[in-house]
C-alpha cells in the first residue's frame, strides 16, 4: 500500500508539472496578439491571463469528465500508465516550446494517454467513438471555423470603421482586444486546466482513492487551476513571439477579431465537453484575421512548420508514452528510471533554450525562434506576396503594403554620367 501511495503521489505531481508546462506553452493563445499590437505590456498581459485561467478552472468540469470517464477504459488502468502518458506529453510540450512552435498541449496529453493505454491493455482500451467525435473532429474543425470567423470579422470591422478616425478607432479596438484576450484566457481555463483535472481524477480512480465515474474533487480543481496559472504568468515567450509576429502582422482591428472568434469557439466546445485544442483555435483565428485585411501578410513557411507539428503531436507523444510504460513495467526501479529521464531531458531542453533567450524584453522582436536573428522578420512567402500584389490596400496602408511587395528598380537618370565615362 505504501509503494502504491508513493506512485500515486508521483503521478499527481507529474500531472501538475504537465499543467504548468501547459500554462506557459499556451500563454500565446490568449496574449500573443494583445502584446504584438501593443494593447498591453507583456508582463501585465501574462498576469491578467494567469488570474483568468485560474477563474476559468472553476467554471466547468465537462472536459475533465471526457478525459477521466470517456477517452480510455478505466478498468485495468494503473497509475504507472498515467505517469507514462504524462511523460510523453511533457516532453513534447518542452520540445515544441524550445523551437517556438504553438502545438497542442491537449493533443500531447491525449496522445500520451492513448499510447500508454494501448501499450498496457491493447487497442481495446481506447474508446474509438470518443476519440473521433470529441478529439479528432474538433481538431480539424476548430481552426477552420475560427479562421473563417476571424476573416469575416476582420473584413467587417474594416468596413464599419472605414470613415472613423484612425487613432480613435485603434484605441477602441485595443480596448476591445484586451476584453477579448481576457475572454480567451477564461476560456482556456475552462478547457485546458480541466484536462489535468481529468488525468488526476483518472489516476485517483485507478488507485482506488475515488469511486468510478466520480467528478474531480475540489482540491484537484484548485491545484490544477493554480499550476496552469503559474505557468501562464511565467509566460511562454518563445511561442508568444511566433504567434504574435511569426504568423502575421496584426493591427488592433484584426487582433480583436481573432481573439473574439477563438474565444467563441473554445467556450462553445467546453460547454459540449469537446477536448478542443485552444492552440488550433487561436492559430486558425490569427491566420484568418491576417487574411482579413487587404494587403495582409500570412507567413506560410511558419504556418507549414506549425501544421507539421500539429500532425506529429498525437503519434509522437503516444510513442514516447508507450516506451515509458514499457520501462515502468519493470517495477519501482523502472518507474524511477523514467522519472530520472524526464527530469534530465527537461533540464537539457532548458539549458539549450538559454542559447537564445526570449523574454518580455525582446518578445516582439523578430520572427519565430530559430528561423531569424533578433529584429529580422521572416520574409513573406510566395502566396502572401501574390495576394498583396493584386489586393488594393486600405486607406492609410499604402506604406505598409509597399514594405511587403518589392518595388521595381528606379530608372537610371539620363543626365547622370555613365560608368564608361567616369574615370
ZISUL-V642505 format. One record per backbone hydrogen bond with DSSP energy under -0.5 kcal/mol. CO is the residue of the C=O (numbers start at 1). NH is the residue of the N-H. E is the energy in kcal/mol with one decimal. If there is no record, write none. Layout:
CO,NH,E / CO,NH,E
This chain:
1,5,-2.7 / 2,6,-2.0 / 3,7,-2.0 / 4,8,-2.2 / 5,9,-2.1 / 6,10,-2.2 / 7,11,-2.2 / 8,12,-2.1 / 9,13,-2.4 / 10,14,-2.5 / 11,15,-2.5 / 12,16,-2.1 / 13,17,-1.8 / 14,18,-2.3 / 15,19,-2.2 / 16,20,-2.0 / 17,21,-2.2 / 18,22,-2.6 / 19,23,-1.9 / 20,24,-1.9 / 21,25,-2.2 / 22,26,-1.8 / 23,27,-0.6 / 26,29,-1.2 / 26,30,-0.7 / 27,30,-0.9 / 27,31,-2.3 / 28,32,-1.8 / 31,35,-2.4 / 32,36,-2.6 / 33,37,-1.9 / 34,39,-1.5 / 34,40,-1.2 / 35,38,-1.0 / 41,45,-2.6 / 42,46,-2.1 / 43,47,-1.8 / 44,48,-2.3 / 45,49,-2.2 / 46,50,-2.2 / 47,51,-1.9 / 48,52,-1.9 / 49,53,-2.1 / 50,54,-1.8 / 51,55,-2.0 / 52,56,-2.5 / 53,57,-1.3 / 55,58,-1.5 / 56,59,-1.5 / 61,65,-2.1 / 62,66,-1.5 / 63,67,-1.6 / 64,68,-2.7 / 65,69,-2.2 / 65,70,-0.5 / 66,70,-1.2 / 66,71,-1.6 / 67,72,-0.6 / 71,127,-2.7 / 74,77,-1.7 / 76,78,-0.6 / 78,81,-1.0 / 78,82,-1.3 / 79,83,-2.3 / 80,84,-2.3 / 81,85,-2.0 / 82,86,-2.0 / 83,87,-1.8 / 84,88,-1.8 / 85,89,-1.8 / 86,90,-2.7 / 87,91,-2.2 / 88,92,-1.6 / 89,93,-2.2 / 90,94,-2.4 / 91,95,-2.3 / 92,96,-2.3 / 93,97,-2.0 / 94,98,-2.2 / 95,99,-1.4 / 96,101,-2.8 / 97,100,-1.1 / 100,102,-0.5 / 101,103,-2.0 / 103,105,-0.6 / 104,108,-1.6 / 105,109,-2.2 / 106,110,-2.5 / 107,111,-2.9 / 108,112,-2.4 / 109,113,-2.4 / 110,114,-2.6 / 111,115,-2.9 / 112,116,-2.4 / 113,117,-2.2 / 114,118,-2.6 / 115,119,-2.1 / 116,120,-1.7 / 117,121,-3.2 / 118,122,-1.8 / 122,125,-2.0 / 123,126,-1.5 / 125,73,-2.9 / 126,128,-1.1 / 127,131,-2.1 / 128,132,-2.4 / 129,133,-2.7 / 130,134,-2.4 / 131,135,-0.9 / 131,136,-2.7 / 132,137,-2.7 / 134,275,-1.6 / 135,139,-1.5 / 136,140,-1.5 / 137,141,-2.8 / 138,142,-2.7 / 139,143,-0.6 / 140,144,-0.8 / 141,145,-3.0 / 142,146,-2.8 / 143,147,-2.1 / 144,148,-2.5 / 145,149,-2.3 / 146,150,-2.4 / 147,151,-2.4 / 148,152,-2.5 / 149,153,-2.5 / 150,154,-2.6 / 151,155,-2.1 / 152,156,-2.2 / 153,157,-2.5 / 154,158,-2.1 / 155,159,-2.0 / 156,160,-2.7 / 157,161,-1.9 / 159,162,-1.0 / 161,164,-0.7 / 165,169,-2.6 / 166,170,-2.3 / 167,171,-2.1 / 168,172,-2.2 / 169,173,-2.6 / 170,174,-2.0 / 171,175,-2.0 / 172,176,-2.2 / 173,177,-2.4 / 174,178,-2.0 / 175,179,-1.8 / 176,180,-2.5 / 177,181,-2.5 / 178,182,-2.0 / 179,183,-1.7 / 180,184,-2.1 / 181,185,-2.3 / 182,186,-2.3 / 183,187,-2.6 / 184,188,-2.6 / 185,189,-2.0 / 186,190,-1.7 / 187,191,-1.1 / 188,192,-2.4 / 188,193,-1.0 / 191,195,-0.6 / 192,195,-1.0 / 192,196,-0.9 / 193,197,-1.5 / 194,198,-2.7 / 195,199,-1.9 / 196,200,-2.7 / 197,201,-2.6 / 198,202,-2.4 / 199,203,-2.2 / 200,204,-2.4 / 201,205,-2.2 / 202,206,-2.7 / 203,207,-2.1 / 204,209,-2.2 / 204,210,-1.4 / 205,208,-1.2 / 211,214,-1.2 / 217,221,-1.9 / 218,222,-2.7 / 219,223,-2.3 / 220,224,-2.3 / 221,225,-2.2 / 222,226,-2.4 / 223,227,-2.2 / 224,228,-2.1 / 225,229,-1.8 / 226,230,-2.4 / 227,231,-2.1 / 228,232,-2.0 / 229,233,-2.2 / 230,234,-1.9 / 231,235,-1.0 / 235,237,-1.6 / 236,239,-0.8 / 236,240,-2.3 / 237,241,-2.1 / 238,242,-1.3 / 239,243,-2.9 / 240,244,-2.7 / 241,245,-2.5 / 241,246,-1.2 / 242,246,-0.7 / 242,247,-1.4 / 247,299,-3.2 / 248,250,-0.6 / 251,254,-0.6 / 251,255,-2.5 / 252,256,-2.5 / 253,257,-2.0 / 254,258,-2.8 / 255,259,-2.4 / 256,260,-2.1 / 257,261,-2.0 / 258,262,-2.3 / 259,263,-2.5 / 260,264,-1.9 / 261,265,-1.9 / 262,266,-2.5 / 263,267,-2.6 / 264,268,-2.0 / 265,269,-2.0 / 266,270,-2.4 / 267,271,-2.0 / 268,272,-1.3 / 269,273,-0.7 / 269,274,-2.5 / 270,273,-0.8 / 274,276,-2.1 / 276,278,-0.8 / 277,281,-1.9 / 278,282,-2.7 / 279,283,-2.6 / 280,284,-2.3 / 281,285,-2.1 / 282,286,-2.6 / 283,287,-2.2 / 284,288,-2.4 / 285,289,-2.6 / 286,290,-2.1 / 287,291,-1.7 / 288,292,-0.7 / 289,292,-0.5 / 290,293,-0.6 / 293,296,-2.6 / 294,394,-0.6 / 297,249,-0.7 / 298,300,-1.1 / 299,303,-2.0 / 300,304,-2.3 / 301,305,-1.8 / 302,306,-2.1 / 303,307,-2.5 / 304,308,-2.3 / 305,309,-1.9 / 306,310,-2.2 / 307,311,-2.2 / 308,312,-1.7 / 309,313,-1.3 / 310,314,-0.6 / 311,315,-0.5 / 312,316,-2.7 / 313,317,-2.4 / 314,318,-2.2 / 315,319,-2.4 / 316,320,-2.2 / 317,321,-2.3 / 318,322,-2.4 / 319,323,-2.2 / 320,324,-2.5 / 321,325,-2.6 / 322,326,-2.0 / 323,327,-1.9 / 324,328,-2.3 / 325,329,-1.1 / 327,330,-1.8 / 328,331,-1.8 / 331,335,-2.2 / 332,336,-2.5 / 333,337,-2.1 / 334,338,-2.1 / 335,339,-2.2 / 336,340,-2.4 / 337,341,-2.3 / 338,342,-2.4 / 339,343,-2.3 / 340,344,-2.8 / 341,345,-2.7 / 342,346,-2.3 / 343,347,-2.2 / 344,348,-2.3 / 345,349,-2.4 / 346,350,-2.1 / 347,351,-2.4 / 348,352,-2.2 / 349,353,-1.9 / 350,354,-0.9 / 351,354,-0.8 / 352,355,-1.7 / 353,356,-1.0 / 359,362,-1.2 / 359,363,-0.9 / 362,365,-1.6 / 368,371,-1.6 / 368,372,-1.0 / 373,376,-2.1 / 375,377,-0.7 / 376,367,-0.9 / 381,385,-2.3 / 382,386,-2.3 / 383,387,-2.3 / 384,388,-2.6 / 385,389,-1.8 / 386,390,-1.4 / 387,391,-1.2 / 390,392,-0.5 / 394,397,-2.4 / 397,401,-2.4 / 398,402,-2.3 / 399,403,-1.2 / 400,404,-0.7 / 401,404,-1.0 / 401,405,-1.7 / 404,406,-0.6 / 413,416,-1.0 / 418,421,-0.8 / 418,422,-0.6
